[in-house]
C-alpha cells in the first residue's frame, strides 16, 4: 500500500533466504521489513523455500526479519543485494525474568509454581482498580468484583481459594488495599507465588504471595521517554432491576389481598385498591413516577490520566509517574464521587563502580465523597418507593415530597442521595512510602554483594461525616399549604483519623555466580519489621449551620479511641538456588521467622521449602528424537509455612482489656467504661502450619508457539485456631484460649495454554487457563453430636466446607386437582402456581428433616479465563473472557417476593406470575381458570426455599475488549512523537449467565459466615460496564 | 575466599544481633488484676461489665433472643409482644427460650469473690464488705435469670480450671429448691454487707438486693405452690428429681423471705411517686423521672455511649406513630382491649346492647382510671405537640346492637353492602355529598401492615418520653432509663406473698396504697374468699382454684406493671400461661364514626389478622441448652416435655 509513494524513488532488489539457526531448515512466512531512517518502507515475507525478494529505495537502511518464536534480527543493508540470515530461537518466555521474592530467576530455571503477568497485559483492562485488571488472566488467581462504587476497592482476591494473600510491592510487604489503589501504569509485572516456594515469606505466606514490581528507568544513553496516556469512560450499570408502574403496583397489591385464604374466608374482601384509584392512571390524568430514573443515572463518566517519565544513562536511571483518576457514581445528584492521585519515583544511581543506590517513593491519595447515611439503602429505598408518590409535594419543585401517606417514613430517595440535604461523608485515604536501598559489590569475591534497605510507610486515613438536618414537605390539599417535616435533628459532625506507621529493614548478602555450567543464586538476609497504629474520632452536635467540628456544641460531645497497638517481627531468610546447565534445577529456601504476636518460646519458627525441576527437553535424547517438543520441564515443590493472622495482636496474657466500646454502665448519670476478661493464656499458642505440595509440568510445542502449563496442588493446614468451648462445658465459664486444634486441606489443579503465531503480518494469540479448588475439613473440633442424624446434619469434620443444605423443590401445582391429590397434605390456602417441596425422607411431612445437600456454598469451584489477541500492522485487538462455574446464590427480600415490605413498591419482573384469567375471579373457587407465570400467585412463597431458591451464578463474561491503532512512525515522527496509539476499549461488555436480575459477580456473604457466600448482597452498589476511549503518546 | 565469605556472614550476624527492635512488646490497653482489685475505682470498672450484662428485661431485651440485643427492632420483638400483652404482628409465644447460660459472668463474679480477699488490707472493712456484698448481689441476679427459666441449674461457686478432669467439669444440676435457696443466701449476704447509701443511682445497695430478693422469692414461692398442678410428677424425671419443680410445702418459706425482703426495702428512703397533681400524668412521669423516690434501681442509658454497650434504644421511635410523633418506622405495638378493660372504664355498650354514642372519640377517656391513662395514649391525648387521632372506619348507619358486627367480620350484614367503610392511609369517602377521611391520622389503615398503624384504640404511653422533639425520635436516639425495681412492685410482691401466707388484710393494706396512687374508683375492695378457677384475661380456665381476692391481686399486678415485662413471668410462675394463652385471640376496641348520626361508637372486635397466642405446658421450663447436654450428660434429665 505504500508502494505508490515510493514509486518515484530509485529502487533496487534485495533477495535471500531465511533458515533456522538450530536446524538449518528453511523458515516459511518470516516477515521481512525494509526500514528507512525515519520509518518503515516496504515489507514482504518468505516463501515455502524460505526465500524472499524485496524492492527497496535508496533511503532504505535496514532489513528486519521477524518470526514468532525466533529472535528478531535487524541487518544493515549497506550495498548488499543478497542477504541471507539464520534466525535463532527466541528465548522469549523462557528468558522472561520472574520475581520470586528477594531475588529473580528466569522462566526456564523456575522451580516453583509461579505465574507472572506483565503490566502491559494488565492495563489492557481499563478499570480504576488494578486487581480487577487481573481478572481471568492468571491461573489460580480468583478475583471477584463486588461493587463498582466510587472509591470502593472491595474486590475479593485469593490464590487457589486460600484466603487473603500477602502482597509485596518492590520487596516490601504491603496489603491488598495498597495494591488495588496503585496505578496500572506504574506496574512492571506481577508474580504470584502459589506453592511451597512462598515459604520464603514464612509466617505470612500461608495464602500465597503476590509480588508487584514497579517500573524503573533504563540505560537509554541519556535519552528520555515521556509518555502521556489518557482515557475517558462511560459507565453503565449492570442488572439494576426496575420497579412497577402504578397500575401494576395496584394490581399486585389487590392480588395479594385476595390470595390470603384466612382473610377471604366466607366472604371475599373488597379490593384493597379500588377501581377509582386505577382510573386516573388509565385515562392519563395521572402518570406514574419513575423513581429509579429520578434517583439514578443510566451512564456516568470516569477518566484516567497518566504521565510517566522514563530515562537514564549508565550512571543514573529514573522513572517518574504521576497518575490521576476520577470516577463518578450513579446518583443523579452527582454527590457520589471518588478521585485518586498516584505518584511514584524510582531512581537508581551508580555511585561508584561497586556501589549502587536506589530511592523509591510512592504516594496514593484517594478521596471518596458520598451523601451521608445512604450507602446500601439507596437502591433499596428507591426500589421500594411507590410509583404513585410524587417527587415533590404537589409537584412543586420547591418542596421535596415527604408525605408519609405515600412515602414510607417520609423517606424520599431523591433527597436521601443528595448531599445538599443530608450532608456528606468524606473519606481521605492517604498512603506514602519511601525506600532507600544500597547495594555493594564486595571486592575480592566475585559475585558477592551486600544489600541493605530501609522502608518507612505511613498511612493516614481520615474521615469527615457531616450529618445535616433537612426538611421535606407534605402538601395539604384542603388548605393549599405545605407542612414541613424536619428530618435528622440534630445535625452532627464526626471527624476521625487513623495513624499507621510501618518500617521494614533488610540486610543481606547475595552470591550470584556461575562456574562453568554450575550456576548459583544464593542469599542470606535479615529482615525486621515494626508497625504501630492508633485512631480516634470526635463527635459534636451542630446547632449552627456549619460543617466544622469547632462550631459544634459542647453538650453531648464525644471523643472515642479506636484500636491501638503495635507489632514487630524478625527474620532470617535465605536460599540456595543451583542449576546445572539450566537442565537440572534445585532450590532450597527458608525463613526463620519470629513474631511478637506469640508467647516467648513459641514465637520463632523455621519454614523451609525445597523445589526442583528437570528440563527433559534439554537432554540429548529429547533434542535428537522429539523435535516437535521444544520445551518440557517437570517441576515439584514442597514447602512449610505458617500464618499468624488469626492470632491476637499480643501474646495471650492474664488480665483485662479496657473495653469501653463493648461494655459500659451509667452510674449516677456518668457513663463508665468497663473491662472484658482476656482469655486464659495458652502458653503453647502458635501459628497454624501449612504443608504445601505442588507438581507441575511446563511444555512447549511447535517452535514454542504452543505453551502449556499444568499444576496439581494440595495444601494441608493444621493447628488452625479454635477454642475448646465446643467440648468443654460452658459452666466453666472461662473465656477459653485459642488453641491450635483444627485442620483442613485444599487441593485442585490449574491448566493454562497459550498459542501464538502469525500469518504474514497478522499476529495472533489464543490463550486460556482454568483452575479448580475445593476445601475439606480434616480435623475439626465440634460438640459431640446428640445422635446420628445430628451428626449427619450438623457436623463438618471430614467434609467439604461448602455444602449447601436445603430442601428439594418439586414442581408447580397447575390446578386445584393436583393440590387436592398431592401425597402430602397442603395448607388451606394452597393455590395453582404454588411450588411444592419433595418429601425427601419420605416421612409424610415436609420439614427441616428433609434438608440434604443440594448445592455448593461459597466461591466458585472453577475459574477460567480466555484471552484472544491479534495485530495487523498498526492495528491491535485483544479480547479477555473470564468465567466461573460451580457457584450458587440465593436471593432474598426484594428479589424473591413481590411486595415484601407491605405497601411499598416491588420490582417489575414479578408481573410474570400466576393469576386468574378473570382478575375478579375467586381465588379459591375450583372453577377459576389461571394464567401461568414464572412466580406463584402474588403473596405466595415458592421461589425462596429449596432448590428453587438457589440459582447457579456461573457465568462467562467478556471482561475486556480493546481495539487499538498505533499510528505509523512516518506520520507521527515529524511531530517529534515516538509513538502514538489510540484505542477503544470495553469492560464487562458481554455476560453469559443463567442468573436473572442480578450481576453474577455480586453474590454477598452471609450464609454460615463463610466468606463471599450465599445470599446476594442485593442492595449494594451495582457492578458496571464501561466504554472507554483513550490514547497514549510517547515523546 | 571462603574465609572472606565467612567474615562477611559474621559481620551480618553481628549487625543482626545488635538490633534493638524487640519482640517483647508491652501489650497496649490491658490491665492486670492488682490494678483492678486494689482500688475501689478499679472494682467499679470490673463490675461495669457485669452490670451491663445483668439479665434485665429492658428496652434492649429480645423476648426470644436474649439480653442486650442492640438491634433496632427490639421493641417489636419485646416480651410484651411475645406474650400477648401487646397486640402486634411480629412474634408469637416462645416456648424454647434462647439458651441463656451466663456462666461466663458467674465465673467473673466467682473470680472476684475468690481473689478479692487478697486485697483486703487495701480497703476499710466497710468498703471491703460492701464490694463483697455487691458481688454476691450480681451473682444472685445471674442465677435468678437462669432459675426462672430452667428451675434447678448447676450451682458453680468455684473458678474452675478448664483443664480439670471431666468429673470436676461435668457438673450436675442442683435441685430447683437449692437453686432458689442459693439465690436467697447470696442476697442475704448482700443485704447484710452492703450499705444503705442510695446516692449512686444505677448501683446496687442493700435495698436493691432486698428488692431483687422480694421478686425472686415471690417467684420461688409461686413455683413451689403451683407446679404440682401441672401434673409433671407422674411422668417427668426432672420433676421427680426436684430439678424442675418444688413441693407445695416449700412455698411458705419463700413467701416469708419475700415478705421479709419487702420489709427491708420499706426501711429505705423510698415512697410511691406522687409529685404531680394529675394522677395520670403523675403515673406516666414516674418512669421518666430519674430522681423518683419510688425508684430503687435504675438502668440508665446514654445516647452518646458507644453502640457496643447497648445503652441507647429506640423505644420512642418504635412506639409512637410516624411521622408526627416519630421520625422512624413508627408504632409497632398496641394495647388490646383485654388489658384495657382490667382498669376502670366507661361503658361503651348500653344495657340494651346498642353501642354508646359519643360526641367525640376522645370521650372514651371519661371515667377511665387515671393509671390507665398514664399507661396508654387514647384519642385526643397529646404527644410532642400533636394529637392522637385513632379511628378504624365509618358506618353509614348503625341501627343494631353491638353484637351485630359478629366480632367485626365482613360477612356480618351490618358490615356489608358498603355500610361499613374501611380504608387505607389517607383514603377518603363521600357520603351524601360530604367527604370524610375514613380512618384517623394514626390508623387503623387497611392497606398497611403491622408497622405504624393503629390496631385498637390505644398506643402505649408508659416509658414514652414526650420531651423529645419529633425530628429527634429516631433509631438509637432514646436514652430514658429503665426502672428495674420500684417500690410499687415491691408492695405488690409483698401483698401477694402475704395473701398466699393467709395474711389477707395486711396484703390489701399494700394494695390500697397502690390503688390510691392509681386513682382507682375503689381503693380497697372487700376481701372475697370465694374460690374460682377462671382468670380475667381470656377467661382462662386454671387447673387449680384460688380465692377471688388473690385473683384481684394478680390483676392489680397486670394493671400496675403493664408494659414493664412482668406479665409473662407472672403467668409462668402462676402456672396459668398455657390456659391464658390458649387460643388467646386478642380483642381490639375499634372506634367508628356513624355518618348518619354524626356520632362515634366503640366496638369490641377480633383483631384483623386473627392472631392468637398459644403457650404449651412446656413453656414453664425452658430446655437446658442441648449443646451443653451434648458436652455434659450430667445435665440430664432434660426439663419436662422436651
HADDOCK unambig.tbl for C-alpha pairs under 7 A between the chains (distance, minus, plus):
assign (segid A and resid 267 and name CA) (segid B and resid 410 and name CA) 6.48 0.50 0.50
assign (segid A and resid 267 and name CA) (segid B and resid 411 and name CA) 5.72 0.50 0.50
assign (segid A and resid 272 and name CA) (segid B and resid 447 and name CA) 6.46 0.50 0.50
assign (segid A and resid 404 and name CA) (segid B and resid 323 and name CA) 6.49 0.50 0.50
assign (segid A and resid 405 and name CA) (segid B and resid 425 and name CA) 5.92 0.50 0.50
assign (segid A and resid 405 and name CA) (segid B and resid 426 and name CA) 6.27 0.50 0.50
assign (segid A and resid 409 and name CA) (segid B and resid 322 and name CA) 6.71 0.50 0.50
assign (segid A and resid 409 and name CA) (segid B and resid 323 and name CA) 6.49 0.50 0.50
assign (segid A and resid 409 and name CA) (segid B and resid 327 and name CA) 6.71 0.50 0.50
assign (segid A and resid 409 and name CA) (segid B and resid 328 and name CA) 5.95 0.50 0.50
assign (segid A and resid 409 and name CA) (segid B and resid 329 and name CA) 5.86 0.50 0.50
assign (segid A and resid 445 and name CA) (segid B and resid 1 and name CA) 6.36 0.50 0.50
assign (segid A and resid 486 and name CA) (segid B and resid 471 and name CA) 5.68 0.50 0.50
assign (segid A and resid 487 and name CA) (segid B and resid 327 and name CA) 6.94 0.50 0.50
assign (segid A and resid 487 and name CA) (segid B and resid 471 and name CA) 5.26 0.50 0.50
assign (segid A and resid 488 and name CA) (segid B and resid 471 and name CA) 5.89 0.50 0.50
assign (segid A and resid 488 and name CA) (segid B and resid 472 and name CA) 6.51 0.50 0.50
assign (segid A and resid 489 and name CA) (segid B and resid 471 and name CA) 5.45 0.50 0.50
assign (segid A and resid 489 and name CA) (segid B and resid 472 and name CA) 5.20 0.50 0.50
assign (segid A and resid 490 and name CA) (segid B and resid 472 and name CA) 6.86 0.50 0.50
assign (segid A and resid 526 and name CA) (segid B and resid 16 and name CA) 6.76 0.50 0.50
assign (segid A and resid 556 and name CA) (segid B and resid 304 and name CA) 6.71 0.50 0.50
assign (segid A and resid 564 and name CA) (segid B and resid 28 and name CA) 6.87 0.50 0.50
assign (segid A and resid 565 and name CA) (segid B and resid 28 and name CA) 5.85 0.50 0.50
assign (segid A and resid 568 and name CA) (segid B and resid 23 and name CA) 5.89 0.50 0.50
assign (segid A and resid 569 and name CA) (segid B and resid 23 and name CA) 6.50 0.50 0.50
assign (segid A and resid 595 and name CA) (segid B and resid 23 and name CA) 6.56 0.50 0.50
assign (segid A and resid 596 and name CA) (segid B and resid 23 and name CA) 4.49 0.50 0.50
assign (segid A and resid 596 and name CA) (segid B and resid 24 and name CA) 6.16 0.50 0.50
assign (segid A and resid 596 and name CA) (segid B and resid 25 and name CA) 6.76 0.50 0.50
assign (segid A and resid 650 and name CA) (segid B and resid 27 and name CA) 6.05 0.50 0.50
assign (segid A and resid 655 and name CA) (segid B and resid 30 and name CA) 6.33 0.50 0.50
assign (segid A and resid 655 and name CA) (segid B and resid 31 and name CA) 5.51 0.50 0.50
assign (segid A and resid 655 and name CA) (segid B and resid 32 and name CA) 4.58 0.50 0.50
assign (segid A and resid 655 and name CA) (segid B and resid 33 and name CA) 6.20 0.50 0.50
assign (segid A and resid 656 and name CA) (segid B and resid 30 and name CA) 5.43 0.50 0.50
assign (segid A and resid 656 and name CA) (segid B and resid 31 and name CA) 5.06 0.50 0.50
assign (segid A and resid 656 and name CA) (segid B and resid 32 and name CA) 6.24 0.50 0.50
assign (segid A and resid 657 and name CA) (segid B and resid 29 and name CA) 5.99 0.50 0.50
assign (segid A and resid 657 and name CA) (segid B and resid 30 and name CA) 4.54 0.50 0.50
assign (segid A and resid 657 and name CA) (segid B and resid 31 and name CA) 6.24 0.50 0.50
assign (segid A and resid 658 and name CA) (segid B and resid 29 and name CA) 5.71 0.50 0.50
assign (segid A and resid 658 and name CA) (segid B and resid 30 and name CA) 6.08 0.50 0.50
assign (segid A and resid 661 and name CA) (segid B and resid 306 and name CA) 5.26 0.50 0.50
assign (segid A and resid 661 and name CA) (segid B and resid 308 and name CA) 5.32 0.50 0.50
assign (segid A and resid 661 and name CA) (segid B and resid 309 and name CA) 6.25 0.50 0.50
assign (segid A and resid 662 and name CA) (segid B and resid 308 and name CA) 4.60 0.50 0.50
assign (segid A and resid 662 and name CA) (segid B and resid 309 and name CA) 5.10 0.50 0.50
assign (segid A and resid 663 and name CA) (segid B and resid 49 and name CA) 5.16 0.50 0.50
assign (segid A and resid 663 and name CA) (segid B and resid 52 and name CA) 6.26 0.50 0.50
assign (segid A and resid 663 and name CA) (segid B and resid 308 and name CA) 6.82 0.50 0.50
assign (segid A and resid 663 and name CA) (segid B and resid 309 and name CA) 4.77 0.50 0.50
assign (segid A and resid 664 and name CA) (segid B and resid 48 and name CA) 5.82 0.50 0.50
assign (segid A and resid 664 and name CA) (segid B and resid 49 and name CA) 6.16 0.50 0.50
assign (segid A and resid 664 and name CA) (segid B and resid 52 and name CA) 6.05 0.50 0.50
assign (segid A and resid 664 and name CA) (segid B and resid 309 and name CA) 5.41 0.50 0.50
assign (segid A and resid 665 and name CA) (segid B and resid 48 and name CA) 5.62 0.50 0.50
assign (segid A and resid 665 and name CA) (segid B and resid 51 and name CA) 6.70 0.50 0.50
assign (segid A and resid 665 and name CA) (segid B and resid 52 and name CA) 5.71 0.50 0.50
assign (segid A and resid 666 and name CA) (segid B and resid 202 and name CA) 6.45 0.50 0.50
assign (segid A and resid 666 and name CA) (segid B and resid 300 and name CA) 5.52 0.50 0.50
assign (segid A and resid 666 and name CA) (segid B and resid 301 and name CA) 6.59 0.50 0.50
assign (segid A and resid 667 and name CA) (segid B and resid 200 and name CA) 6.44 0.50 0.50
assign (segid A and resid 667 and name CA) (segid B and resid 201 and name CA) 6.07 0.50 0.50
assign (segid A and resid 667 and name CA) (segid B and resid 202 and name CA) 5.02 0.50 0.50
assign (segid A and resid 667 and name CA) (segid B and resid 203 and name CA) 6.31 0.50 0.50
assign (segid A and resid 668 and name CA) (segid B and resid 200 and name CA) 5.04 0.50 0.50
assign (segid A and resid 668 and name CA) (segid B and resid 201 and name CA) 4.63 0.50 0.50
assign (segid A and resid 668 and name CA) (segid B and resid 202 and name CA) 5.98 0.50 0.50
assign (segid A and resid 673 and name CA) (segid B and resid 45 and name CA) 6.75 0.50 0.50
assign (segid A and resid 673 and name CA) (segid B and resid 48 and name CA) 6.90 0.50 0.50
assign (segid A and resid 674 and name CA) (segid B and resid 45 and name CA) 4.74 0.50 0.50
assign (segid A and resid 674 and name CA) (segid B and resid 46 and name CA) 6.15 0.50 0.50
assign (segid A and resid 674 and name CA) (segid B and resid 48 and name CA) 5.00 0.50 0.50
assign (segid A and resid 674 and name CA) (segid B and resid 49 and name CA) 5.37 0.50 0.50
assign (segid A and resid 675 and name CA) (segid B and resid 45 and name CA) 6.30 0.50 0.50
assign (segid A and resid 675 and name CA) (segid B and resid 46 and name CA) 5.87 0.50 0.50
assign (segid A and resid 675 and name CA) (segid B and resid 49 and name CA) 6.35 0.50 0.50
assign (segid A and resid 676 and name CA) (segid B and resid 49 and name CA) 6.94 0.50 0.50
assign (segid A and resid 727 and name CA) (segid B and resid 631 and name CA) 5.65 0.50 0.50
assign (segid A and resid 728 and name CA) (segid B and resid 631 and name CA) 6.61 0.50 0.50
assign (segid A and resid 729 and name CA) (segid B and resid 169 and name CA) 6.74 0.50 0.50
assign (segid A and resid 729 and name CA) (segid B and resid 170 and name CA) 6.79 0.50 0.50
assign (segid A and resid 729 and name CA) (segid B and resid 628 and name CA) 6.12 0.50 0.50
assign (segid A and resid 729 and name CA) (segid B and resid 631 and name CA) 5.81 0.50 0.50
assign (segid A and resid 729 and name CA) (segid B and resid 632 and name CA) 6.28 0.50 0.50
assign (segid A and resid 730 and name CA) (segid B and resid 103 and name CA) 6.58 0.50 0.50
assign (segid A and resid 730 and name CA) (segid B and resid 628 and name CA) 6.89 0.50 0.50
assign (segid A and resid 731 and name CA) (segid B and resid 103 and name CA) 5.22 0.50 0.50
assign (segid A and resid 732 and name CA) (segid B and resid 103 and name CA) 6.74 0.50 0.50
assign (segid A and resid 732 and name CA) (segid B and resid 160 and name CA) 5.63 0.50 0.50
assign (segid A and resid 732 and name CA) (segid B and resid 162 and name CA) 6.36 0.50 0.50
assign (segid A and resid 732 and name CA) (segid B and resid 169 and name CA) 6.86 0.50 0.50
assign (segid A and resid 733 and name CA) (segid B and resid 103 and name CA) 4.51 0.50 0.50
assign (segid A and resid 733 and name CA) (segid B and resid 104 and name CA) 3.71 0.50 0.50
assign (segid A and resid 733 and name CA) (segid B and resid 107 and name CA) 5.32 0.50 0.50
assign (segid A and resid 734 and name CA) (segid B and resid 104 and name CA) 5.87 0.50 0.50
assign (segid A and resid 734 and name CA) (segid B and resid 107 and name CA) 6.75 0.50 0.50
assign (segid A and resid 783 and name CA) (segid B and resid 627 and name CA) 6.93 0.50 0.50
assign (segid A and resid 783 and name CA) (segid B and resid 630 and name CA) 6.68 0.50 0.50
assign (segid A and resid 783 and name CA) (segid B and resid 631 and name CA) 6.45 0.50 0.50
assign (segid A and resid 784 and name CA) (segid B and resid 630 and name CA) 5.86 0.50 0.50
assign (segid A and resid 784 and name CA) (segid B and resid 631 and name CA) 6.59 0.50 0.50
assign (segid A and resid 785 and name CA) (segid B and resid 630 and name CA) 6.62 0.50 0.50
assign (segid A and resid 786 and name CA) (segid B and resid 630 and name CA) 5.81 0.50 0.50
assign (segid A and resid 902 and name CA) (segid B and resid 448 and name CA) 6.36 0.50 0.50
assign (segid A and resid 902 and name CA) (segid B and resid 449 and name CA) 5.73 0.50 0.50
assign (segid A and resid 903 and name CA) (segid B and resid 447 and name CA) 6.68 0.50 0.50
assign (segid A and resid 903 and name CA) (segid B and resid 448 and name CA) 5.91 0.50 0.50
